[in-house]
Amino acid sequence: MEWKGAEKGSMDFKYLYINTMGCQMNVYDSEKIASVLRSSGYKMTSSLKIADLIVLNTCAIREKAEQKAYSFLGRLEDLKREKPDLIIGMGGCIAQQEGEKILRKMPYIDLVFGTHAIGRLPGHIEEIEKKGRRIVDIEMSESIQEIETAGGPENGVKPTCFVTIMQGCDNFCTYCVVPYVRGRETSRKPENIIQEIAEYVERGAREVTLLGQNVNSYGKKEGLFSFPKLLSLVNDIEKLLRIRFTTSHPKDLSDDLIRSFKNIEKLCNHLHLPVQSGSNRILERMNRKYTRQLYLEKIDKLRHFCPDIAITSDIIVGFPGETRKDFNDTLDLIKSVEYDSVYAFMYSDRPNALSSEFSDKVEDHEKKDRLKRILDIQSAITIKKNEALVGSDYPVLVEGLSNKQGGAGRQLQWKGRTSSNKIVNFHFNKNDLPEIKNCSGKIVTVRIETAFPHSLRGKPVGIEPSSLGSKGEESYAA
């Protein structure tokens, strides 16, 4: 997360640079970091050179993510030498995992803070500024911390926002570090969640994604009401147009939650349901607590209640002990389900995870070959599904301008997503709707004209009244 700051010229504030790596929950945490530090006089900047405080928010889920984190920190050593007063902090899952080791490994790092320490950051930064101390804070709390924020993101609210509803995990999948770096599963109070979402919506958000390591088990430990009930309450928030959630554990995907895709109006018709493997033997070794058959039954139920639902998944290739037969079971499952897309990764040992002690590792060359085969098969499925959408009209919630723009004199290209989470790019032509100065946050109906492997392109043919401002079309007319 990098927000553009003004050039240095005032001593009334200092500059904060945040580099966010990893999942959506880290994006949410970075917004909280920026917010709590605003009360300490820090203003966001996108320039490393003018930063007074640099924070790297890290991810430990895979070895590659850890390598990227240390690579970024390594590039800061020269900057610290040039600016001795620069404060460098490392937060997130790697910080929680490694703690004091980071200070020994990188003597130019000033602060290491874990996943439960965001609310304590202002005090730590003040102590570093005044006393020059190096601090490690990886203390975990048993209850979820409600962080008092200073008005949300500095540069306003985007059309889409993330809100954490729970933290931690109790599942202890054998490959996963989450219980060790995020702690045990704890749910937030529903009234605090609703209040936070309502505040985002009042400031311009139109879609919310509810976050948790396993949102399907929300409230169970605390005796709160169920996740479907929470979705129903979120659905009642005025001006909110869409609801998403992630991540879902298949074993906790209840029939009530499945029916929510039919009964809850604002719930998007997309579900990310990680399967990890199509082999029952490997699923048992992963401690996933469901079978291939149970997973497929849930897929069938989802498509019964919501026939046009888009289903995506995570897959780990080369888990210790995975045979050719196990891998072929995964390929067969992919072909059977026909996911809209999958995120496939080669297995890597992670500290504390039980599978790191398994002896029957799969060779790297074999993992690479298996990964390629999965990606090739899924790519063909995704392209077929995207091409089937050509010629149809879909409501697209516009998130902002596309990263790819045409040359001088070309119309602005906008980017958004369908309810099924398909990325759609479009721009206004002379014969289309009158061009809108800013359609960010509006729902524009787009006729799909071209399908690509990872996105769609089309032309706008209408705007949903539900996305209009209080002044109607005049509020965004050209």
Buried (B, 14 or more C-beta within 10 A) or exposed (E): BBBEBEEBEEEEBBBBBBBBBBBBBBBBBBBBBBBBBBEBBBBBBBEBEBBBBBBBBBBBBBBEBBEBBBEBBEEBEEBBEEEEEBBBBBBBBBBBBBBEEBBEEBEBBBBBBBBBBBBBBBEBBEEBBEEEEEBBBBEBEEEBBEBEBEEBBBEEBBBBBBBBBBBBBBBBBBBBBBBBBBBEBBBBBBEEBBEBBBBBBEBBBBBBBBBBBBBBBBBBEBEBEBBBBBBBBBBEBEEBBBBBBBBBBBBBBBEEBBBBBBBBEBBBBBBBBBBBBBBBBBBBBBBBBBBBEBBBEBBEBBBEBBEEBBBBBBBBBBBBBBEEEBBBBBBEBBBEBEBBBBEBBBBBEBEEBBBBEBEEBBEEEBBEEBBEBBBEBBBEBBBEBBBEBBEEBBBBBBBBBBEEEEEEEEBBBBBBBBBBBBBBBBBBEEEBBEBBEBBBBBBBBBBBEEBEEEBBBBBBEBBBEEBBEEEEEEEBEE
